[in-house]
Amino acid sequence: MVFNRGFLTIARFRGVPVRLHWSTAFGALLFGGMRFAPAFWVSFVVLVLVHEIGHAVFVQRLGHRALSVDVTGFGGLCHWDPRGATALHAYVIAWGGVVAQTGLLVVALGYTWIAGPPNSEAEAQIVSAFTRTNLWLIAVNLLPIAPLDGASAWKLFGELRRQRLTLWRLLQTWAARRKAARQPNGPGPKARPAPPPPSSAPGNKESAASGEAQRELARLFEKVAEEARRAREKK
């Protein structure tokens, strides 16, 4: 296949290689209307990267291994190891790219609302990529047609109904599991018991008894001496 080779690793995201395919330039030119729009080309690549990194984040959040994030002229791919993944996990991961794109869309709309209309051609190209092109890609990706994300993403809601879960409850459960996973694996160091008082320490019982016997003997000697003194006085 055309995407088996021809990649260049440009960065790493959380240990995951980020790769560009040679066809990326052709795709950016095509989506840019076959016109000279360098700011749009770069923004298009960023948009695809955001989408695929969104998948990678969801993969890692669910405890799986992301293998690579690839950008091609016809979109992108997030390769991950599905071993141990449930169908529910796969459906949630399918939403990762659209969720990331939606976040970028909100930021872009917020920027235009604060800054107003673009002041330059380059700014207009960037805004166009992060809003109109972004919305178009979201709509296309959610079509329930393989290999688009929508082929798996929409199955999430059927799976939630089957398991009698709500999306909010699902997120709460996973958040609780992640919190528990961050706790130490074993119990912390046990507190040392306070040393027993001297009178109850095994080694001190004999000493205490010996001391008491010596005091009793001393009292006896004192009593004998007192009786002897009294006898002398009577004489």
Phi, psi and omega in degrees: 000160184292336184260016176278341180211177179090022180259150175235122178283120184253343182191180174226138178241110183053040180085356182265126179294134176255122189236143175250135176267153183298337181282355181301319180298320179295318180296318179298319179295320181294311181290341177273010178077025179056037178237166179281104182214072185301323180294323177292319181302312180296318181295324178297316178298317178299318180299315179294321178299316179301318179300310184289325176294327174301317175299315183298321179296316179295321178302311182290323179298329180270008174085020180250177185252120174275132186265319179195155173243117186244139174244128179233177179289350182240025180124220181209174179217139171244109180272132179214160183273113185276002182298128180087356181275138175272169176299323179298318177300314182299321181291322178292317180298328179298334179277348187302317182294316181293322178299316179296318178297321179297321176299318178295322178298316179299317179297316181296317178293322176297321179297314181294328179291324181278314186273343182086190181299152179302144181259356181213166179295319180296317179297321179296321179294319180294314179298320179298318180295318185276354178243285185296309179296323178300311179299320180296317180293323177300313181298316180294316183296332182271003174295133183283057183230127176290142009264021180292158183298330182299336179298331178253325188301315184290342178289345180303316186290325174295322179292322177296319177296320181297322180269004179056049179239154168255159180299321180295318179295322178298314180295321178297318180297314180293324178296320179294321179295319180294321178296318179293325181292332180281349178288156177303144184295323182242170178295152180292176180299132182288141178290135179287136179295147179295143180297140180295152178299154185306324183291337182258355179290134184306319184287343185263350182296318180295320180297319180295318179296318180297319180295320179295321179296319179296321179292322178295320178296321179295320178296322179296316178299318180298321180293318178297318180296321179295318179295323179294321180295319181294321180297321179294322181292327180292329179288000000 
